[in-house]
Amino acid sequence: MPKKIRELKQWLRQVGFSELPGKGSHTNWIHPLYAGKLTVSGKDSSDAKPYQEKDVQQAIKEVEEKQQQEKQEDE
């Protein structure tokens, strides 16, 4: 069963992404450890498309990997 757009946004918030408004139903997400921005489109109650889930998961993975690298460098 596909995730809802609101669930993808919740995942991004939990990792520390900040939400910037976009046009219409688009929201842009930025994070200090993520290169560029991630755009999520659709109403909160809509089903997320498979590519949207994949993009969000990749962005979260990238941020978590960079956080791990920073921890290792601090030790």
C-alpha positions as protocol buffer text, in pm:
chain_id: "A"
residue {
  index: 1
  type: MET
  ca { x: 0 y: 0 z: 0 }
}
residue {
  index: 2
  type: PRO
  ca { x: 151 y: 337 z: -97 }
}
residue {
  index: 3
  type: LYS
  ca { x: 246 y: 586 z: 171 }
}
residue {
  index: 4
  type: LYS
  ca { x: 62 y: 914 z: 204 }
}
residue {
  index: 5
  type: ILE
  ca { x: 234 y: 1244 z: 125 }
}
residue {
  index: 6
  type: ARG
  ca { x: 194 y: 1345 z: 492 }
}
residue {
  index: 7
  type: GLU
  ca { x: 398 y: 1038 z: 595 }
}
residue {
  index: 8
  type: LEU
  ca { x: 685 y: 1137 z: 364 }
}
residue {
  index: 9
  type: LYS
  ca { x: 683 y: 1488 z: 512 }
}
residue {
  index: 10
  type: GLN
  ca { x: 683 y: 1342 z: 863 }
}
residue {
  index: 11
  type: TRP
  ca { x: 990 y: 1129 z: 781 }
}
residue {
  index: 12
  type: LEU
  ca { x: 1173 y: 1437 z: 650 }
}
residue {
  index: 13
  type: ARG
  ca { x: 1089 y: 1639 z: 962 }
}
residue {
  index: 14
  type: GLN
  ca { x: 1214 y: 1359 z: 1190 }
}
residue {
  index: 15
  type: VAL
  ca { x: 1555 y: 1364 z: 1021 }
}
residue {
  index: 16
  type: GLY
  ca { x: 1581 y: 1742 z: 1048 }
}
residue {
  index: 17
  type: PHE
  ca { x: 1474 y: 1873 z: 708 }
}
residue {
  index: 18
  type: SER
  ca { x: 1321 y: 2221 z: 696 }
}
residue {
  index: 19
  type: GLU
  ca { x: 1013 y: 2289 z: 487 }
}
residue {
  index: 20
  type: LEU
  ca { x: 1000 y: 2578 z: 241 }
}
residue {
  index: 21
  type: PRO
  ca { x: 676 y: 2666 z: 66 }
}
residue {
  index: 22
  type: GLY
  ca { x: 650 y: 2613 z: -308 }
}
residue {
  index: 23
  type: LYS
  ca { x: 387 y: 2677 z: -569 }
}
residue {
  index: 24
  type: GLY
  ca { x: 53 y: 2508 z: -523 }
}
residue {
  index: 25
  type: SER
  ca { x: 85 y: 2171 z: -352 }
}
residue {
  index: 26
  type: HIS
  ca { x: 465 y: 2165 z: -384 }
}
residue {
  index: 27
  type: THR
  ca { x: 692 y: 2190 z: -81 }
}
residue {
  index: 28
  type: ASN
  ca { x: 1070 y: 2216 z: -92 }
}
residue {
  index: 29
  type: TRP
  ca { x: 1284 y: 2053 z: 175 }
}
residue {
  index: 30
  type: ILE
  ca { x: 1638 y: 2149 z: 270 }
}
residue {
  index: 31
  type: HIS
  ca { x: 1891 y: 2013 z: 517 }
}
residue {
  index: 32
  type: PRO
  ca { x: 2243 y: 2141 z: 597 }
}
residue {
  index: 33
  type: LEU
  ca { x: 2390 y: 1799 z: 515 }
}
residue {
  index: 34
  type: TYR
  ca { x: 2188 y: 1746 z: 196 }
}
residue {
  index: 35
  type: ALA
  ca { x: 2316 y: 1891 z: -130 }
}
residue {
  index: 36
  type: GLY
  ca { x: 2039 y: 2084 z: -303 }
}
residue {
  index: 37
  type: LYS
  ca { x: 1673 y: 2058 z: -219 }
}
residue {
  index: 38
  type: LEU
  ca { x: 1405 y: 1793 z: -237 }
}
residue {
  index: 39
  type: THR
  ca { x: 1063 y: 1879 z: -380 }
}
residue {
  index: 40
  type: VAL
  ca { x: 754 y: 1689 z: -267 }
}
residue {
  index: 41
  type: SER
  ca { x: 431 y: 1755 z: -453 }
}
residue {
  index: 42
  type: GLY
  ca { x: 76 y: 1657 z: -370 }
}
residue {
  index: 43
  type: LYS
  ca { x: -183 y: 1709 z: -101 }
}
residue {
  index: 44
  type: ASP
  ca { x: -112 y: 1554 z: 239 }
}
residue {
  index: 45
  type: SER
  ca { x: -396 y: 1304 z: 198 }
}
residue {
  index: 46
  type: SER
  ca { x: -283 y: 1188 z: -149 }
}
residue {
  index: 47
  type: ASP
  ca { x: -97 y: 864 z: -211 }
}
residue {
  index: 48
  type: ALA
  ca { x: 272 y: 915 z: -278 }
}
residue {
  index: 49
  type: LYS
  ca { x: 410 y: 800 z: -610 }
}
residue {
  index: 50
  type: PRO
  ca { x: 681 y: 531 z: -599 }
}
residue {
  index: 51
  type: TYR
  ca { x: 946 y: 776 z: -724 }
}
residue {
  index: 52
  type: GLN
  ca { x: 856 y: 1019 z: -443 }
}
residue {
  index: 53
  type: GLU
  ca { x: 905 y: 751 z: -177 }
}
residue {
  index: 54
  type: LYS
  ca { x: 1235 y: 654 z: -337 }
}
residue {
  index: 55
  type: ASP
  ca { x: 1359 y: 1015 z: -351 }
}
residue {
  index: 56
  type: VAL
  ca { x: 1270 y: 1076 z: 14 }
}
residue {
  index: 57
  type: GLN
  ca { x: 1436 y: 752 z: 127 }
}
residue {
  index: 58
  type: GLN
  ca { x: 1753 y: 838 z: -68 }
}
residue {
  index: 59
  type: ALA
  ca { x: 1766 y: 1188 z: 82 }
}
residue {
  index: 60
  type: ILE
  ca { x: 1725 y: 1052 z: 434 }
}
residue {
  index: 61
  type: LYS
  ca { x: 1991 y: 789 z: 371 }
}
residue {
  index: 62
  type: GLU
  ca { x: 2235 y: 1053 z: 245 }
}
residue {
  index: 63
  type: VAL
  ca { x: 2182 y: 1273 z: 551 }
}
residue {
  index: 64
  type: GLU
  ca { x: 2218 y: 979 z: 793 }
}
residue {
  index: 65
  type: GLU
  ca { x: 2543 y: 869 z: 623 }
}
residue {
  index: 66
  type: LYS
  ca { x: 2686 y: 1219 z: 653 }
}
residue {
  index: 67
  type: GLN
  ca { x: 2585 y: 1233 z: 1019 }
}
residue {
  index: 68
  type: GLN
  ca { x: 2770 y: 905 z: 1078 }
}
residue {
  index: 69
  type: GLN
  ca { x: 3080 y: 1045 z: 905 }
}
residue {
  index: 70
  type: GLU
  ca { x: 3072 y: 1354 z: 1125 }
}
residue {
  index: 71
  type: LYS
  ca { x: 3045 y: 1141 z: 1440 }
}
residue {
  index: 72
  type: GLN
  ca { x: 3344 y: 933 z: 1334 }
}
residue {
  index: 73
  type: GLU
  ca { x: 3549 y: 1244 z: 1260 }
}
residue {
  index: 74
  type: ASP
  ca { x: 3467 y: 1389 z: 1603 }
}
residue {
  index: 75
  type: GLU
  ca { x: 3593 y: 1076 z: 1784 }
}
